[in-house]
Amino acid sequence: MEIYLNLPRYLQEWFVFQCYGEWTSKYYRPPVCRFQRSSIESSILRMGLRAPRFGEEPMCRCPEGWTRVEVPVFKGIDLTTRNYLPEKTRIALESCLRSRFDVDLWECIKDKDFSIVPINEMLEAWMDSRGIEPNDTNFHTVSKRAQRLRERAVGRARQQRYRMAKKNASKNA
């Protein structure tokens, strides 16, 4: 059984690369991806799969541009009856993949000195090493996500310094 996720192009390329390594878009469509057995995505899928209610039908065909994911076999779950993926579960899976992408990106940029290596060149190299096609749309999206991650980290560091200064000031007074 398969489910289908509507991922942005950069995230789809990254996810397929995480599953298979090298993959090029010369094929008609990407291969079927699989979640690791004990991953958080697999847990979300196990929790969210249910039997379709009246009027709901499982998605039988993969829409153009969506990512195909094979549903793993779960103990005690009959996939012939529990074959419907609700929209909220699909959104949770897509959000989880975005978070994994952000963690992977942050691991690359967290300790870098951008006065030595420009961030644009480093992001292009990172995208190339993760199987993401280096077109303008993908590059701008990835660079914006990196910028937001850096701003969040700087904000946390600033807040931590403020709390420490406040704590030290109250000790000295």
N, C-alpha and C positions, 0 to 999 in steps of 0.2 A: 504494500500500500504506500502511496505517496501523498505528501501535502505540498502546497505551493505557497511560496512567500514572495511578496512584492517588495523587493529590495532595490535601493538605488544602484545604479550601474557600478560605482566604485565598491560598494559593499558586497554586491554579488560577485564581482571579480575577486575580491579579497577572500570571501567565504569559500568559493570554489577552490582557490589556491590553497587555503588552509586544509581543505579536505583531500585534494589530489596533487598539489604541487603544480607543475607546469600545465597550463591549459591555455589554448589560444582560441580566439573567437572565430577562427576559420571554420569550426564545426557548426552544424546547423543550430544546435542549442547546447548549453552546458550539460555536463553529466549529472547524474543524480547524486546529491550530497547525502552524507550520513552524519548524524550526531554521534559523539562518543557515548558509550553506554551509561556512564555515571556523570555525564555533564549536566549543567544546570538547564541547558536547552532540552535535554532528554527528559528531565524532571518536569519542566513546564509542559512539555508535550504529553507526558503520562497523566498529569493532573487535568489537562484541558480537553483531551479527547473524550467524546461522549457519543451516545446514540443520537441520531437526528430526531428532532421533535417534528410534530406535524407541520408539513409545508417546507421543511428544510431538506435540502439535498446536498450530499457531499460533492465537492468539486471533482469532476471526473477527468477534465482535460486541463492541461497546463496552459494558461493564457500566455500570449506572446510577451517575452521579456521577464517572466517570473522565474524564480529559482525552484527547482524540484528537489524535495528532500524526502528520503526514504524513512518511513516510520519504523523504528526498531521494534523488535518483538519484546513485549512486556509480560512478565509472569502474571497470570491471573486476569489478563485483559484480552478479551476476544475482539480482534480488530475487524472481524466481519460485521459485528453489530456496533461497536464503538469506533465509527469511522468518520465522524463529523468533527471538524475543527472550527470552533466558534471564532468570531472576528476578534474578540478580546484576547483570546489565546494567541491568535496569529500576530496581533499587535505586540503582545508580551514577548513572543519569540523574536520578532524583528528588533524590538528594543534591546533585548539581551545580546543580540549579535552586534548592534551598534555599540553597546558598552564594551564588549570584547574587542571590537575594533579600536575604540578609544584607549583601552588599556595597552594594546599592542603599539599604538602610535605613541602613547606617553612613555612607554619603556624605551623608545628610540630617542625621544627629544628631551627627556627630563634632566640630564646632566650635561647637556652640550653647551659649549661656549660659541654663540653665534657670531662673535666678532672674528673668529678664525674661519669657520665654515659657514657660508650663507645658508639660511634656513631653506631657501628655494632649492638649492642644489641638493641639500640633504634630504628634503622631502621627495624630490624626484628620484633619488637613489633608493629611498625607502619604498616608494611606490613600485619601482622596478623590481625590487627584491621580494615584494609581496604579490606580484602578479597583477597589479593594477595598471591598466592602460594609461600612459601619460598624456592624455588629451587635456585641453583647457578646462573642461567642465570638472573632470575628476580632480585635477590639480587644485583648482580653486576651492572645491569642496573640502579636500583633505587639508589644505592650508588653513582654511577657516576653522575647521575642527581643531587643528593644532593650536591656532591662536586662542581659541576658547579654553583649551586645556591649560595653556600657559597662563592665561589671565586668571583662571580659577586657582591655580597653584600659587601665583603671586598674591592673590587676595588672601588665601589661607595663611601664607607666610607673614603677610602684613598684619593680619588679625592676631596671629600668635605673638609677634613682636609687641604689639599694643598691649596684649594681656600680660605679658611678662613685665613690661615697663610699668603698667598699672600696679601689678603685684609688688614690684620692687619699691615703687613710690609709697605704697601703703606700709611697707616694712620700715622704710626710712623715716616716715613721719611720726 
